[in-house]
Amino acid sequence: MKQFKVKLFLSAFFLSVTLTMAIPVSAQVYKSVDENGTVIYSDTPPAKDAKPIKLRPISIVEAPDYPKAAEVAADKAEKDSGFSLRSLRSNYKDFAIVAPKQDESIWHPQGPVTAAWNTRYQLQPGMQVTMILDGKEQAPTTAQIIPLGNLDRGEHKLRAVLTDARQRNIASTATVTFHIRRPSIYTNPNRSPGQSNGGG
């Protein structure tokens, strides 16, 4: 008899777990025992006086937020290279624009103005330099000499940003202000348009 009760208990336990997983949260579960002593679970009341049983709430475990494969690969590459973000920023803190010079005047350029940057360390794979001319970003590049074309006469401002393979800001230069100078009739008030410098 004791063995029968144990089997009955185990059957009821597993059936309860199954019903807990299968039946919607809002559904009611009823327990009854027939004339043979068999325990019956149902979502409909077997008799008018049947009372629902209270089931334990379903446990919900949120899935962990695993890093993306690309981030894992980038972290591994960074670790293998021996350069952390902190060390990269330390290595490239001398990143600067070397041409044009601060407050330089460029007279009557016949073509693009040459911009150049420099740093003591070679760029790591994936690093790029973006020149920002008068607030407008130029195309990212790894070239150290960059032509800047179609510059109007007057003042221009230039700075550069160095990013790594993950588009993180590694270094930024100070802003360099330079000037484009072009000949003007106002240079010689006595000269009329079309008149040469030597008179005529």
Residue pairs with C-beta under 8 A, 6 or more apart in sequence:
8 37
8 39
11 39
12 39
12 41
15 39
15 41
16 41
16 55
19 29
19 41
19 55
20 55
20 56
20 58
21 58
23 29
23 43
25 58
27 43
28 43
28 52
29 41
29 42
29 43
29 52
29 53
29 55
30 41
30 42
30 43
30 44
30 45
30 46
30 50
30 51
30 52
30 53
31 39
31 40
31 41
31 53
32 39
32 40
32 42
32 46
32 47
32 50
33 39
33 40
34 40
40 46
45 52
67 75
74 165
74 166
77 165
78 84
78 85
81 124
83 91
83 124
85 164
85 168
85 170
88 124
88 164
88 170
89 170
89 171
91 120
91 121
92 119
92 121
92 162
92 170
92 171
93 171
94 119
94 120
95 117
95 118
95 119
95 160
95 162
95 170
95 171
95 172
95 173
96 117
96 118
96 119
96 173
96 174
97 115
97 116
97 117
97 158
97 159
97 160
97 173
97 174
97 176
98 116
98 117
98 118
99 114
99 115
99 116
100 106
100 113
100 114
100 115
100 158
100 176
100 178
101 176
101 178
102 176
102 177
102 178
103 177
103 178
103 179
104 178
104 179
105 178
105 179
105 181
106 113
106 178
106 179
106 180
106 181
107 181
107 182
108 181
108 182
108 183
109 151
109 180
111 147
111 149
112 147
112 148
112 149
112 151
113 147
113 148
113 149
113 151
113 178
113 180
114 145
114 146
114 147
114 148
115 131
115 145
115 146
115 147
115 148
115 158
116 144
116 145
116 146
117 129
117 144
117 146
117 160
117 173
118 144
119 162
119 171
123 129
123 142
123 162
124 164
124 165
125 165
126 164
126 165
126 166
127 142
127 162
127 163
127 164
127 165
127 170
128 140
128 141
128 142
128 162
128 163
129 140
129 141
129 142
129 143
129 146
129 160
129 161
129 162
130 137
130 138
130 139
130 140
130 141
130 160
130 161
130 163
131 137
131 138
131 141
131 146
131 148
131 158
131 159
131 160
132 138
132 158
132 159
132 160
132 161
133 148
133 156
133 157
133 158
134 156
134 157
134 158
135 157
138 146
138 148
140 163
148 158
151 180
152 180
153 180
153 181
153 182
154 179
154 180
155 177
155 178
155 179
156 177
156 178
156 179
156 180
157 175
157 176
157 177
158 175
158 176
158 177
158 178
159 172
159 173
159 174
159 175
159 176
160 172
160 173
161 169
161 171
161 172
161 173
162 169
162 170
162 171
162 172
163 169
163 170
164 170
185 191
185 192
185 193
188 197
191 197
